[in-house]
Amino acid sequence: MKPQELVLPTVAALRPYEPGKPIEELQRELGIGEAIKLASNENPLGPSPMALAAMRKALDDANRYPDGSCWAVSRKVAERHHVAPERIFMAGGSVEVLNLLAFLFLRPGLNAVFSEHSFAIYALATAASGGEGRAVPMKDGYYLDLDAIAAAIDANTRIVFLDNPTNPAGTIFRRAEWERLLERTPEHVVIVADEAYFEFVRDPDYPDSLAYHDERRMIVTMRTFSKIFGLAGVRVGYAVARPDLVSLLHNVRQPFNVTSISQAGVIAGLDDREHVRRTLEVNAEGMAYLEGEFRRLGLAYPKSHANFILVDVGDGGAVYQKLLRNGVIVRPMGGYGWPRHLRVSVGLPEENRRLVAALEKALGRAA
Ligand SMILES: Cc1ncc(COP(=O)(O)O)c(C=O)c1O
């Protein structure tokens, strides 16, 4: 007997999440020593130095189990958002929260609604739970269509997943659309506002979903330490939600889902305002540079509000391979339904210049 016959058919048919290619892997393959990676929307400045120091110190107690309740971290995060600690759920990356929500609220016969071309984990987590994933087409090419998403909700919908900014397009939805969606969403639906790139957004009409929590609706706001704080490798994300929903998440999490090293790192990282400030500065400069260079090369892109940008290069797969051969890792978008596109994470100035030079060469535009 095959184990595949013993699990839900939707699970047996799943393909694992495809991450960005690791730098070491490309260096091994090419036998080179200086590849760069602009493929996973990481912080190019590295981790917060304050977080690093705290994590080094925490290693001394690595023989002890972590605080499974994340008492100190939850309090610190709660203070930052001016909410009660009972509303905070800490996890091993926000991806863990997505998986737990699907595990809790979905099963065969129920469905989750999300946008086509949104973060890949929504479809994966939904399929893993046996639920039906309803991918709603985007509007104007690159924008979440919140009205169409609201229209796709029915009596069997349990979750709406919304990434704002959305990954990989980098676009946002604004306050008026969000408020319309809230009005149209019935009370039996958990609304997940995945704000992994929240800190990068400068648009005055960008809605902070935290301002819309109340005891009637089930809104889950998700944030992460993987992006602006530069701690993707230590895996910490969190949800802010009603205490009764948070308590369900605790029922199904691993007993020690956030390591002691990670907890120490994020507590210190939260205070590192200088690292956050520099990250925003480097990102804004890099984004302006990449936009300018893409325009010069005649490449179309939607305006991004995050730390990455989606660009139409004609044949994403071919250009991706050519960039790899020049030691530059970006993300091909065929798996996201955009075979013409690449997603490029904003890097350090010299990394961005190297990407542009390799891109010019790949497109046959080099002088
Ligand atoms: C929209 C979105 N949500 C969540 C995540 C995952 O973040 P984490 O590292 O906290 O699991 C990402 C990472 O790329 C993302 O783009």
Ligand as a Chemical Component Dictionary entry (heavy atoms), coordinates in Angstrom:
data_LIG
# 
_chem_comp.id                   LIG 
_chem_comp.type                 NON-POLYMER 
_chem_comp.pdbx_formal_charge   0 
_chem_comp.three_letter_code    LIG 
# 
loop_
_chem_comp_atom.comp_id 
_chem_comp_atom.atom_id 
_chem_comp_atom.alt_atom_id 
_chem_comp_atom.type_symbol 
_chem_comp_atom.charge 
_chem_comp_atom.model_Cartn_x 
_chem_comp_atom.model_Cartn_y 
_chem_comp_atom.model_Cartn_z 
_chem_comp_atom.pdbx_ordinal 
LIG C1 C1 C 0 2.803 38.011 2.223 1  
LIG C2 C2 C 0 3.709 37.200 3.070 2  
LIG N1 N1 N 0 3.246 36.656 4.203 3  
LIG C3 C3 C 0 4.012 35.911 4.998 4  
LIG C4 C4 C 0 5.340 35.664 4.677 5  
LIG C5 C5 C 0 6.130 34.727 5.534 6  
LIG O1 O1 O 0 6.788 35.328 6.529 7  
LIG P1 P1 P 0 7.489 34.491 7.684 8  
LIG O2 O2 O 0 8.938 34.513 7.366 9  
LIG O3 O3 O 0 7.135 35.260 8.914 10 
LIG O4 O4 O 0 6.926 33.114 7.720 11 
LIG C6 C6 C 0 5.874 36.186 3.523 12 
LIG C7 C7 C 0 7.274 35.901 3.180 13 
LIG O5 O5 O 0 7.771 36.087 2.118 14 
LIG C8 C8 C 0 5.041 36.972 2.688 15 
LIG O6 O6 O 0 5.501 37.480 1.548 16 
# 
loop_
_chem_comp_bond.comp_id 
_chem_comp_bond.atom_id_1 
_chem_comp_bond.atom_id_2 
_chem_comp_bond.value_order 
_chem_comp_bond.pdbx_ordinal 
LIG C1 C2 SING 1  
LIG C2 N1 SING 2  
LIG C2 C8 DOUB 3  
LIG N1 C3 DOUB 4  
LIG C3 C4 SING 5  
LIG C4 C5 SING 6  
LIG C4 C6 DOUB 7  
LIG C5 O1 SING 8  
LIG O1 P1 SING 9  
LIG P1 O2 DOUB 10 
LIG P1 O3 SING 11 
LIG P1 O4 SING 12 
LIG C6 C7 SING 13 
LIG C6 C8 SING 14 
LIG C7 O5 DOUB 15 
LIG C8 O6 SING 16 
# 
